[in-house]
Amino acid sequence: MKSALRYLTWWSFITSVTGAISCGLAGLDSVQRAIAQPITPAADGTNTIVTPDGNRFDITGGTLSKDGANLFQSFQKFGLNAEQTANFLSHPEIRNILGRVTGGEASL
């Protein structure tokens, strides 16, 4: 009887530790995802594309103005830390890139 009780206690301990580790790893995964994509394009039809490359975020796409001089881009979230760079890529004919942030969070 004592060995069965000891086995149940040990099994309960192992199950608890495994569950705690799994929850901790799942939490780290969501933190990594939040850090990995501080710029999120808005799903509003402007066709803005954000491509992460290390600490650089290449921003392409967007919607051209009728005269082709302006490029409009739209973001749900736009926040970078001091080590990150937003790299706006366009054609030489474009004179202005106009961006807007539509999400509810403050841009950092």
Contacts in CASP RR format, 6 or more apart in sequence:
PFRMAT RR
TARGET T0000
AUTHOR 0000-0000-0000
METHOD contacts of the structure
MODEL  1
MKSALRYLTWWSFITSVTGAISCGLAGLDSVQRAIAQPITPAADGTNTIV
TPDGNRFDITGGTLSKDGANLFQSFQKFGLNAEQTANFLSHPEIRNILGR
VTGGEASL
36 52 0 8 1.000
37 50 0 8 1.000
37 52 0 8 1.000
38 57 0 8 1.000
38 77 0 8 1.000
38 78 0 8 1.000
38 79 0 8 1.000
38 80 0 8 1.000
38 81 0 8 1.000
38 84 0 8 1.000
38 108 0 8 1.000
39 50 0 8 1.000
39 57 0 8 1.000
39 59 0 8 1.000
39 75 0 8 1.000
39 77 0 8 1.000
39 78 0 8 1.000
39 79 0 8 1.000
39 80 0 8 1.000
39 86 0 8 1.000
40 50 0 8 1.000
40 75 0 8 1.000
40 76 0 8 1.000
40 77 0 8 1.000
40 78 0 8 1.000
41 48 0 8 1.000
41 49 0 8 1.000
41 50 0 8 1.000
41 73 0 8 1.000
41 74 0 8 1.000
41 75 0 8 1.000
41 76 0 8 1.000
42 48 0 8 1.000
42 74 0 8 1.000
42 75 0 8 1.000
42 76 0 8 1.000
42 102 0 8 1.000
42 103 0 8 1.000
43 76 0 8 1.000
44 74 0 8 1.000
44 102 0 8 1.000
45 63 0 8 1.000
45 74 0 8 1.000
46 61 0 8 1.000
46 62 0 8 1.000
46 63 0 8 1.000
46 72 0 8 1.000
46 73 0 8 1.000
46 74 0 8 1.000
47 61 0 8 1.000
47 62 0 8 1.000
47 63 0 8 1.000
48 59 0 8 1.000
48 60 0 8 1.000
48 61 0 8 1.000
48 62 0 8 1.000
48 73 0 8 1.000
48 74 0 8 1.000
48 75 0 8 1.000
49 59 0 8 1.000
49 60 0 8 1.000
49 61 0 8 1.000
49 62 0 8 1.000
50 57 0 8 1.000
50 58 0 8 1.000
50 59 0 8 1.000
50 75 0 8 1.000
51 57 0 8 1.000
51 58 0 8 1.000
51 59 0 8 1.000
51 60 0 8 1.000
52 58 0 8 1.000
55 83 0 8 1.000
55 84 0 8 1.000
55 85 0 8 1.000
56 84 0 8 1.000
56 85 0 8 1.000
56 87 0 8 1.000
57 80 0 8 1.000
57 84 0 8 1.000
57 85 0 8 1.000
57 86 0 8 1.000
57 87 0 8 1.000
58 87 0 8 1.000
58 89 0 8 1.000
59 73 0 8 1.000
59 86 0 8 1.000
59 87 0 8 1.000
59 88 0 8 1.000
59 89 0 8 1.000
60 89 0 8 1.000
60 90 0 8 1.000
61 71 0 8 1.000
61 73 0 8 1.000
62 71 0 8 1.000
62 72 0 8 1.000
62 73 0 8 1.000
62 74 0 8 1.000
63 71 0 8 1.000
63 72 0 8 1.000
63 73 0 8 1.000
64 70 0 8 1.000
64 71 0 8 1.000
64 72 0 8 1.000
64 94 0 8 1.000
65 71 0 8 1.000
65 72 0 8 1.000
68 93 0 8 1.000
68 94 0 8 1.000
69 93 0 8 1.000
69 94 0 8 1.000
69 95 0 8 1.000
69 96 0 8 1.000
70 94 0 8 1.000
70 95 0 8 1.000
70 96 0 8 1.000
70 97 0 8 1.000
70 98 0 8 1.000
71 90 0 8 1.000
71 94 0 8 1.000
71 96 0 8 1.000
71 97 0 8 1.000
71 98 0 8 1.000
72 98 0 8 1.000
72 99 0 8 1.000
72 100 0 8 1.000
73 88 0 8 1.000
73 97 0 8 1.000
73 98 0 8 1.000
73 99 0 8 1.000
73 100 0 8 1.000
74 99 0 8 1.000
74 100 0 8 1.000
74 101 0 8 1.000
74 102 0 8 1.000
75 99 0 8 1.000
75 100 0 8 1.000
75 101 0 8 1.000
75 102 0 8 1.000
75 103 0 8 1.000
76 101 0 8 1.000
76 102 0 8 1.000
76 103 0 8 1.000
77 101 0 8 1.000
77 103 0 8 1.000
77 105 0 8 1.000
77 107 0 8 1.000
78 86 0 8 1.000
78 101 0 8 1.000
78 107 0 8 1.000
79 107 0 8 1.000
79 108 0 8 1.000
80 86 0 8 1.000
80 108 0 8 1.000
81 108 0 8 1.000
88 97 0 8 1.000
90 97 0 8 1.000
101 107 0 8 1.000
END
